[in-house]
Amino acid sequence: MEFFKKKTKFPFMGTRKVWYGLSILLVSISLLSLWFRGLNLSVDFTGGVTLEAHFPSEPNLDRVRSAVEAAGFAEAQVQNFGSSRDISIRLPPQPSLSPAEIRSRVDSALLAIEPNVKLSKVDIVGPQVGQELRDSSVWALLATVILIFIYVALRFNTLKLSVGAIIAALHDPILVLGFFSLTQMPFDLAVVAAILAVIGYSLNDTVVVFDRIRECFVANKRATPVEVLDESVNSTLSRTVMTSVTTLIVVVVLYTLGGPALQGFSAAIIVGVIVGTYSSIYIAGAIALDLGLTAESLFPTRKKLAIDDMP
């Protein structure tokens, strides 16, 4: 099954410098936003208190927020959770209060709004736990990048493709982080999981293109590297677009109907699929090309045998 009815012949490599410029611009904006605005870290990373409450009818979130803040909890975050009658309340760390005292104060504030409200869950994450989770997330991302580099280098027998894959693998999460920094959407552990999934998704697309590059170098021995890469990207374009579109359909539905608890995860996947598809087409292979990728880079033993066989 093909997305395009006819084989495409887009000159991807011929316009790569334009896309380099776009990527540099987007990455620069993302890094500047991360530097000046930072991320809106959730309780998972900062420490704090999360409470869940069930109302018999849809509550007014602004009214709930005002009541909680009036009870002595500044900067309370209130949002629907799961359904319009379930809410999640996130509070900054409260070191001077015990869990029972926090529950009692919030419960009293909510009962003043709705006598039949039920406070079902109270979770407290200490600052130390938040720091450990933050460190673990960073190490997970670094380990992923290092393993990708080793995997691509061993599979394709050249560092040129490895460098292209690594830059593409870094390019995608930076843009996802930039999106969360610019929008100030809550950044929690689910988003970290989504970023790791995005890296894997992008790498899968990149490896498919790299496999086709290797095949095309064998099948078209007289073609230039630019022609080989253009043919490789065009021949995998239908598969890449179809995979991205079907994934986006599912994730957009999840973002729309999954409720606030899944919106951060879904948003990260949506942005990641888009930039991952873009990077596998315009970034990974193009960088390998500019590093001097040739048939001899992929098949160094063939070059050696050809020299040894000369009379």
TORMARZA-714287 format. One record per residue (C-alpha): x, y, z; residue in three letters; residue number from 1; chain. Coordinates in steps of 0.02 Angstrom, whole numbers, plus 50000, padded with zeros to 5 digits. Example, Ala and Ser with C-alpha at 12.3 -4.5 7.8 and 13.67 -1.06 7.14 Angstrom:
+-------+-------+-------+-----+-----+-------+
!    xx !    yy !    zz ! res !   n ! chain !
+-------+-------+-------+-----+-----+-------+
! 50615 ! 49775 ! 50390 ! ala !   1 !     A !
! 50684 ! 49947 ! 50357 ! ser !   2 !     A !
+-------+-------+-------+-----+-----+-------+
END
This chain:
+-------+-------+-------+-----+-----+-------+
!    xx !    yy !    zz ! res !   n ! chain !
+-------+-------+-------+-----+-----+-------+
! 50000 ! 50000 ! 50000 ! met !   1 !     A !
! 50071 ! 50169 ! 49946 ! glu !   2 !     A !
! 50024 ! 50344 ! 50005 ! phe !   3 !     A !
! 50080 ! 50419 ! 49839 ! phe !   4 !     A !
! 50011 ! 50340 ! 49680 ! lys !   5 !     A !
! 50169 ! 50382 ! 49581 ! lys !   6 !     A !
! 50349 ! 50370 ! 49635 ! lys !   7 !     A !
! 50404 ! 50540 ! 49699 ! thr !   8 !     A !
! 50563 ! 50625 ! 49643 ! lys !   9 !     A !
! 50581 ! 50769 ! 49764 ! phe !  10 !     A !
! 50757 ! 50845 ! 49771 ! pro !  11 !     A !
! 50772 ! 50831 ! 49961 ! phe !  12 !     A !
! 50961 ! 50845 ! 49967 ! met !  13 !     A !
! 50963 ! 50994 ! 49850 ! gly !  14 !     A !
! 50864 ! 51098 ! 49974 ! thr !  15 !     A !
! 50947 ! 51031 ! 50132 ! arg !  16 !     A !
! 51031 ! 51197 ! 50176 ! lys !  17 !     A !
! 50862 ! 51282 ! 50184 ! val !  18 !     A !
! 50803 ! 51149 ! 50308 ! trp !  19 !     A !
! 50966 ! 51163 ! 50404 ! tyr !  20 !     A !
! 50925 ! 51347 ! 50427 ! gly !  21 !     A !
! 50748 ! 51308 ! 50486 ! leu !  22 !     A !
! 50812 ! 51178 ! 50610 ! ser !  23 !     A !
! 50945 ! 51297 ! 50678 ! ile !  24 !     A !
! 50811 ! 51431 ! 50701 ! leu !  25 !     A !
! 50690 ! 51313 ! 50791 ! leu !  26 !     A !
! 50825 ! 51237 ! 50900 ! val !  27 !     A !
! 50890 ! 51411 ! 50945 ! ser !  28 !     A !
! 50715 ! 51469 ! 50995 ! ile !  29 !     A !
! 50691 ! 51311 ! 51098 ! ser !  30 !     A !
! 50856 ! 51329 ! 51189 ! leu !  31 !     A !
! 50828 ! 51514 ! 51224 ! leu !  32 !     A !
! 50654 ! 51477 ! 51291 ! ser !  33 !     A !
! 50723 ! 51338 ! 51401 ! leu !  34 !     A !
! 50857 ! 51456 ! 51466 ! trp !  35 !     A !
! 50744 ! 51605 ! 51504 ! phe !  36 !     A !
! 50574 ! 51525 ! 51536 ! arg !  37 !     A !
! 50619 ! 51349 ! 51587 ! gly !  38 !     A !
! 50493 ! 51209 ! 51602 ! leu !  39 !     A !
! 50333 ! 51207 ! 51703 ! asn !  40 !     A !
! 50390 ! 51059 ! 51807 ! leu !  41 !     A !
! 50255 ! 50958 ! 51891 ! ser !  42 !     A !
! 50252 ! 50892 ! 52068 ! val !  43 !     A !
! 50344 ! 50739 ! 52003 ! asp !  44 !     A !
! 50502 ! 50843 ! 51989 ! phe !  45 !     A !
! 50480 ! 50989 ! 52108 ! thr !  46 !     A !
! 50401 ! 50897 ! 52253 ! gly !  47 !     A !
! 50232 ! 50946 ! 52323 ! gly !  48 !     A !
! 50058 ! 50878 ! 52353 ! val !  49 !     A !
! 49931 ! 50805 ! 52232 ! thr !  50 !     A !
! 49749 ! 50779 ! 52283 ! leu !  51 !     A !
! 49604 ! 50704 ! 52186 ! glu !  52 !     A !
! 49422 ! 50743 ! 52220 ! ala !  53 !     A !
! 49256 ! 50686 ! 52148 ! his !  54 !     A !
! 49107 ! 50804 ! 52134 ! phe !  55 !     A !
! 48927 ! 50747 ! 52106 ! pro !  56 !     A !
! 48913 ! 50876 ! 51965 ! ser !  57 !     A !
! 49036 ! 50975 ! 51860 ! glu !  58 !     A !
! 49125 ! 51100 ! 51974 ! pro !  59 !     A !
! 49181 ! 51276 ! 51934 ! asn !  60 !     A !
! 49371 ! 51259 ! 51929 ! leu !  61 !     A !
! 49403 ! 51444 ! 51963 ! asp !  62 !     A !
! 49293 ! 51435 ! 52116 ! arg !  63 !     A !
! 49383 ! 51279 ! 52178 ! val !  64 !     A !
! 49552 ! 51361 ! 52150 ! arg !  65 !     A !
! 49499 ! 51516 ! 52247 ! ser !  66 !     A !
! 49435 ! 51411 ! 52391 ! ala !  67 !     A !
! 49596 ! 51310 ! 52402 ! val !  68 !     A !
! 49703 ! 51468 ! 52397 ! glu !  69 !     A !
! 49592 ! 51546 ! 52531 ! ala !  70 !     A !
! 49630 ! 51394 ! 52639 ! ala !  71 !     A !
! 49813 ! 51446 ! 52637 ! gly !  72 !     A !
! 49883 ! 51357 ! 52485 ! phe !  73 !     A !
! 49955 ! 51482 ! 52361 ! ala !  74 !     A !
! 49988 ! 51439 ! 52178 ! glu !  75 !     A !
! 49867 ! 51292 ! 52179 ! ala !  76 !     A !
! 49843 ! 51208 ! 52010 ! gln !  77 !     A !
! 49666 ! 51142 ! 51982 ! val !  78 !     A !
! 49613 ! 51043 ! 51828 ! gln !  79 !     A !
! 49493 ! 50908 ! 51775 ! asn !  80 !     A !
! 49556 ! 50732 ! 51792 ! phe !  81 !     A !
! 49476 ! 50588 ! 51696 ! gly !  82 !     A !
! 49302 ! 50668 ! 51687 ! ser !  83 !     A !
! 49220 ! 50838 ! 51708 ! ser !  84 !     A !
! 49170 ! 50791 ! 51887 ! arg !  85 !     A !
! 49342 ! 50733 ! 51942 ! asp !  86 !     A !
! 49475 ! 50862 ! 51982 ! ile !  87 !     A !
! 49661 ! 50856 ! 52022 ! ser !  88 !     A !
! 49734 ! 50985 ! 52141 ! ile !  89 !     A !
! 49922 ! 51013 ! 52142 ! arg !  90 !     A !
! 50003 ! 51111 ! 52281 ! leu !  91 !     A !
! 50183 ! 51169 ! 52308 ! pro !  92 !     A !
! 50283 ! 51082 ! 52446 ! pro !  93 !     A !
! 50208 ! 51108 ! 52619 ! gln !  94 !     A !
! 50350 ! 51061 ! 52739 ! pro !  95 !     A !
! 50265 ! 51136 ! 52892 ! ser !  96 !     A !
! 50105 ! 51034 ! 52872 ! leu !  97 !     A !
! 50074 ! 50849 ! 52894 ! ser !  98 !     A !
! 49976 ! 50751 ! 52761 ! pro !  99 !     A !
! 49826 ! 50742 ! 52880 ! ala ! 100 !     A !
! 49827 ! 50932 ! 52904 ! glu ! 101 !     A !
! 49837 ! 50962 ! 52716 ! ile ! 102 !     A !
! 49695 ! 50842 ! 52684 ! arg ! 103 !     A !
! 49588 ! 50920 ! 52820 ! ser ! 104 !     A !
! 49612 ! 51098 ! 52756 ! arg ! 105 !     A !
! 49578 ! 51055 ! 52574 ! val ! 106 !     A !
! 49430 ! 50946 ! 52622 ! asp ! 107 !     A !
! 49352 ! 51089 ! 52720 ! ser ! 108 !     A !
! 49379 ! 51209 ! 52575 ! ala ! 109 !     A !
! 49295 ! 51090 ! 52452 ! leu ! 110 !     A !
! 49150 ! 51049 ! 52570 ! leu ! 111 !     A !
! 49111 ! 51235 ! 52578 ! ala ! 112 !     A !
! 49081 ! 51227 ! 52391 ! ile ! 113 !     A !
! 48996 ! 51058 ! 52378 ! glu ! 114 !     A !
! 48938 ! 50960 ! 52533 ! pro ! 115 !     A !
! 48943 ! 50793 ! 52439 ! asn ! 116 !     A !
! 49120 ! 50807 ! 52373 ! val ! 117 !     A !
! 49236 ! 50660 ! 52407 ! lys ! 118 !     A !
! 49423 ! 50685 ! 52427 ! leu ! 119 !     A !
! 49488 ! 50517 ! 52367 ! ser ! 120 !     A !
! 49677 ! 50529 ! 52357 ! lys ! 121 !     A !
! 49823 ! 50627 ! 52430 ! val ! 122 !     A !
! 49999 ! 50600 ! 52365 ! asp ! 123 !     A !
! 50151 ! 50690 ! 52434 ! ile ! 124 !     A !
! 50316 ! 50696 ! 52339 ! val ! 125 !     A !
! 50463 ! 50762 ! 52438 ! gly ! 126 !     A !
! 50596 ! 50877 ! 52360 ! pro ! 127 !     A !
! 50726 ! 50738 ! 52373 ! gln ! 128 !     A !
! 50617 ! 50618 ! 52274 ! val ! 129 !     A !
! 50585 ! 50753 ! 52145 ! gly ! 130 !     A !
! 50772 ! 50783 ! 52125 ! gln ! 131 !     A !
! 50804 ! 50596 ! 52105 ! glu ! 132 !     A !
! 50669 ! 50583 ! 51971 ! leu ! 133 !     A !
! 50742 ! 50733 ! 51880 ! arg ! 134 !     A !
! 50917 ! 50657 ! 51883 ! asp ! 135 !     A !
! 50851 ! 50488 ! 51826 ! ser ! 136 !     A !
! 50761 ! 50568 ! 51680 ! ser ! 137 !     A !
! 50920 ! 50656 ! 51622 ! val ! 138 !     A !
! 51022 ! 50496 ! 51635 ! trp ! 139 !     A !
! 50889 ! 50401 ! 51539 ! ala ! 140 !     A !
! 50899 ! 50525 ! 51396 ! leu ! 141 !     A !
! 51089 ! 50522 ! 51394 ! leu ! 142 !     A !
! 51095 ! 50332 ! 51396 ! ala ! 143 !     A !
! 50971 ! 50327 ! 51252 ! thr ! 144 !     A !
! 51078 ! 50441 ! 51145 ! val ! 145 !     A !
! 51238 ! 50343 ! 51181 ! ile ! 146 !     A !
! 51157 ! 50176 ! 51140 ! leu ! 147 !     A !
! 51086 ! 50246 ! 50978 ! ile ! 148 !     A !
! 51261 ! 50301 ! 50926 ! phe ! 149 !     A !
! 51335 ! 50129 ! 50961 ! ile ! 150 !     A !
! 51191 ! 50038 ! 50876 ! tyr ! 151 !     A !
! 51197 ! 50139 ! 50715 ! val ! 152 !     A !
! 51388 ! 50133 ! 50707 ! ala ! 153 !     A !
! 51389 ! 49942 ! 50723 ! leu ! 154 !     A !
! 51243 ! 49913 ! 50606 ! arg ! 155 !     A !
! 51302 ! 50023 ! 50463 ! phe ! 156 !     A !
! 51489 ! 50011 ! 50489 ! asn ! 157 !     A !
! 51516 ! 50198 ! 50477 ! thr ! 158 !     A !
! 51521 ! 50344 ! 50597 ! leu ! 159 !     A !
! 51452 ! 50463 ! 50466 ! lys ! 160 !     A !
! 51277 ! 50389 ! 50480 ! leu ! 161 !     A !
! 51296 ! 50378 ! 50669 ! ser ! 162 !     A !
! 51330 ! 50564 ! 50682 ! val ! 163 !     A !
! 51178 ! 50601 ! 50572 ! gly ! 164 !     A !
! 51068 ! 50488 ! 50678 ! ala ! 165 !     A !
! 51130 ! 50565 ! 50841 ! ile ! 166 !     A !
! 51102 ! 50743 ! 50782 ! ile ! 167 !     A !
! 50927 ! 50696 ! 50726 ! ala ! 168 !     A !
! 50898 ! 50607 ! 50892 ! ala ! 169 !     A !
! 50950 ! 50764 ! 50987 ! leu ! 170 !     A !
! 50858 ! 50881 ! 50869 ! his ! 171 !     A !
! 50687 ! 50802 ! 50905 ! asp ! 172 !     A !
! 50683 ! 50805 ! 51097 ! pro ! 173 !     A !
! 50754 ! 50982 ! 51100 ! ile ! 174 !     A !
! 50607 ! 51042 ! 50994 ! leu ! 175 !     A !
! 50484 ! 50947 ! 51104 ! val ! 176 !     A !
! 50561 ! 51026 ! 51260 ! leu ! 177 !     A !
! 50554 ! 51195 ! 51174 ! gly ! 178 !     A !
! 50369 ! 51171 ! 51139 ! phe ! 179 !     A !
! 50335 ! 51134 ! 51323 ! phe ! 180 !     A !
! 50441 ! 51282 ! 51376 ! ser ! 181 !     A !
! 50351 ! 51402 ! 51258 ! leu ! 182 !     A !
! 50176 ! 51340 ! 51302 ! thr ! 183 !     A !
! 50215 ! 51310 ! 51487 ! gln ! 184 !     A !
! 50114 ! 51149 ! 51485 ! met ! 185 !     A !
! 50148 ! 51044 ! 51641 ! pro ! 186 !     A !
! 50303 ! 50937 ! 51619 ! phe ! 187 !     A !
! 50290 ! 50772 ! 51712 ! asp ! 188 !     A !
! 50356 ! 50593 ! 51704 ! leu ! 189 !     A !
! 50229 ! 50548 ! 51569 ! ala ! 190 !     A !
! 50306 ! 50680 ! 51457 ! val ! 191 !     A !
! 50480 ! 50608 ! 51488 ! val ! 192 !     A !
! 50412 ! 50438 ! 51434 ! ala ! 193 !     A !
! 50339 ! 50519 ! 51279 ! ala ! 194 !     A !
! 50507 ! 50600 ! 51235 ! ile ! 195 !     A !
! 50594 ! 50431 ! 51248 ! leu ! 196 !     A !
! 50459 ! 50357 ! 51137 ! ala ! 197 !     A !
! 50486 ! 50500 ! 51012 ! val ! 198 !     A !
! 50672 ! 50463 ! 51006 ! ile ! 199 !     A !
! 50634 ! 50280 ! 50969 ! gly ! 200 !     A !
! 50504 ! 50326 ! 50838 ! tyr ! 201 !     A !
! 50623 ! 50445 ! 50750 ! ser ! 202 !     A !
! 50765 ! 50319 ! 50756 ! leu ! 203 !     A !
! 50654 ! 50187 ! 50678 ! asn ! 204 !     A !
! 50614 ! 50302 ! 50532 ! asp ! 205 !     A !
! 50797 ! 50349 ! 50516 ! thr ! 206 !     A !
! 50856 ! 50168 ! 50513 ! val ! 207 !     A !
! 50729 ! 50127 ! 50376 ! val ! 208 !     A !
! 50801 ! 50268 ! 50270 ! val ! 209 !     A !
! 50979 ! 50214 ! 50308 ! phe ! 210 !     A !
! 50940 ! 50035 ! 50257 ! asp ! 211 !     A !
! 50873 ! 50099 ! 50091 ! arg ! 212 !     A !
! 51029 ! 50207 ! 50069 ! ile ! 213 !     A !
! 51137 ! 50052 ! 50086 ! arg ! 214 !     A !
! 51029 ! 49956 ! 49961 ! glu ! 215 !     A !
! 51032 ! 50099 ! 49836 ! cys ! 216 !     A !
! 51221 ! 50114 ! 49844 ! phe ! 217 !     A !
! 51231 ! 49930 ! 49796 ! val ! 218 !     A !
! 51099 ! 49941 ! 49659 ! ala ! 219 !     A !
! 51158 ! 50107 ! 49583 ! asn ! 220 !     A !
! 51348 ! 50099 ! 49582 ! lys ! 221 !     A !
! 51365 ! 50242 ! 49459 ! arg ! 222 !     A !
! 51248 ! 50361 ! 49549 ! ala ! 223 !     A !
! 51317 ! 50505 ! 49651 ! thr ! 224 !     A !
! 51288 ! 50508 ! 49840 ! pro ! 225 !     A !
! 51161 ! 50649 ! 49817 ! val ! 226 !     A !
! 51062 ! 50546 ! 49691 ! glu ! 227 !     A !
! 51070 ! 50393 ! 49804 ! val ! 228 !     A !
! 51005 ! 50487 ! 49956 ! leu ! 229 !     A !
! 50866 ! 50571 ! 49857 ! asp ! 230 !     A !
! 50811 ! 50403 ! 49787 ! glu ! 231 !     A !
! 50819 ! 50324 ! 49960 ! ser ! 232 !     A !
! 50712 ! 50457 ! 50043 ! val ! 233 !     A !
! 50587 ! 50460 ! 49900 ! asn ! 234 !     A !
! 50569 ! 50270 ! 49897 ! ser ! 235 !     A !
! 50530 ! 50267 ! 50084 ! thr ! 236 !     A !
! 50423 ! 50425 ! 50083 ! leu ! 237 !     A !
! 50255 ! 50337 ! 50068 ! ser ! 238 !     A !
! 50295 ! 50223 ! 50213 ! arg ! 239 !     A !
! 50357 ! 50369 ! 50319 ! thr ! 240 !     A !
! 50204 ! 50478 ! 50285 ! val ! 241 !     A !
! 50080 ! 50337 ! 50312 ! met ! 242 !     A !
! 50160 ! 50286 ! 50477 ! thr ! 243 !     A !
! 50159 ! 50466 ! 50537 ! ser ! 244 !     A !
! 49979 ! 50501 ! 50485 ! val ! 245 !     A !
! 49908 ! 50343 ! 50564 ! thr ! 246 !     A !
! 50005 ! 50378 ! 50725 ! thr ! 247 !     A !
! 49946 ! 50558 ! 50729 ! leu ! 248 !     A !
! 49763 ! 50507 ! 50706 ! ile ! 249 !     A !
! 49771 ! 50399 ! 50862 ! val ! 250 !     A !
! 49868 ! 50524 ! 50967 ! val ! 251 !     A !
! 49759 ! 50673 ! 50917 ! val ! 252 !     A !
! 49605 ! 50575 ! 50972 ! val ! 253 !     A !
! 49695 ! 50534 ! 51135 ! leu ! 254 !     A !
! 49738 ! 50718 ! 51159 ! tyr ! 255 !     A !
! 49559 ! 50772 ! 51123 ! thr ! 256 !     A !
! 49465 ! 50641 ! 51222 ! leu ! 257 !     A !
! 49592 ! 50579 ! 51348 ! gly ! 258 !     A !
! 49572 ! 50721 ! 51471 ! gly ! 259 !     A !
! 49704 ! 50832 ! 51552 ! pro ! 260 !     A !
! 49796 ! 50685 ! 51629 ! ala ! 261 !     A !
! 49849 ! 50627 ! 51456 ! leu ! 262 !     A !
! 49864 ! 50794 ! 51367 ! gln ! 263 !     A !
! 50048 ! 50820 ! 51407 ! gly ! 264 !     A !
! 50094 ! 50645 ! 51350 ! phe ! 265 !     A !
! 49988 ! 50661 ! 51191 ! ser ! 266 !     A !
! 50054 ! 50835 ! 51149 ! ala ! 267 !     A !
! 50234 ! 50774 ! 51165 ! ala ! 268 !     A !
! 50198 ! 50628 ! 51047 ! ile ! 269 !     A !
! 50110 ! 50741 ! 50921 ! ile ! 270 !     A !
! 50253 ! 50865 ! 50914 ! val ! 271 !     A !
! 50380 ! 50724 ! 50917 ! gly ! 272 !     A !
! 50302 ! 50629 ! 50772 ! val ! 273 !     A !
! 50301 ! 50786 ! 50665 ! ile ! 274 !     A !
! 50480 ! 50837 ! 50701 ! val ! 275 !     A !
! 50539 ! 50655 ! 50698 ! gly ! 276 !     A !
! 50468 ! 50630 ! 50524 ! thr ! 277 !     A !
! 50548 ! 50794 ! 50469 ! tyr ! 278 !     A !
! 50718 ! 50749 ! 50542 ! ser ! 279 !     A !
! 50722 ! 50575 ! 50465 ! ser ! 280 !     A !
! 50692 ! 50652 ! 50294 ! ile ! 281 !     A !
! 50795 ! 50812 ! 50300 ! tyr ! 282 !     A !
! 50921 ! 50798 ! 50442 ! ile ! 283 !     A !
! 50995 ! 50625 ! 50472 ! ala ! 284 !     A !
! 51043 ! 50577 ! 50295 ! gly ! 285 !     A !
! 51085 ! 50754 ! 50241 ! ala ! 286 !     A !
! 51212 ! 50774 ! 50381 ! ile ! 287 !     A !
! 51292 ! 50607 ! 50335 ! ala ! 288 !     A !
! 51303 ! 50668 ! 50155 ! leu ! 289 !     A !
! 51391 ! 50829 ! 50207 ! asp ! 290 !     A !
! 51512 ! 50726 ! 50311 ! leu ! 291 !     A !
! 51566 ! 50638 ! 50152 ! gly ! 292 !     A !
! 51457 ! 50482 ! 50146 ! leu ! 293 !     A !
! 51500 ! 50371 ! 49998 ! thr ! 294 !     A !
! 51482 ! 50187 ! 49951 ! ala ! 295 !     A !
! 51658 ! 50159 ! 50018 ! glu ! 296 !     A !
! 51601 ! 50226 ! 50188 ! ser ! 297 !     A !
! 51471 ! 50087 ! 50200 ! leu ! 298 !     A !
! 51574 ! 49950 ! 50117 ! phe ! 299 !     A !
! 51757 ! 49982 ! 50164 ! pro ! 300 !     A !
! 51807 ! 49800 ! 50134 ! thr ! 301 !     A !
! 51753 ! 49811 ! 49953 ! arg ! 302 !     A !
! 51870 ! 49957 ! 49923 ! lys ! 303 !     A !
! 52014 ! 49861 ! 50003 ! lys ! 304 !     A !
! 51981 ! 49704 ! 49899 ! leu ! 305 !     A !
! 51975 ! 49806 ! 49740 ! ala ! 306 !     A !
! 52148 ! 49878 ! 49776 ! ile ! 307 !     A !
! 52220 ! 49709 ! 49824 ! asp ! 308 !     A !
! 52156 ! 49629 ! 49663 ! asp ! 309 !     A !
! 52247 ! 49753 ! 49550 ! met ! 310 !     A !
! 52392 ! 49676 ! 49450 ! pro ! 311 !     A !
+-------+-------+-------+-----+-----+-------+
END
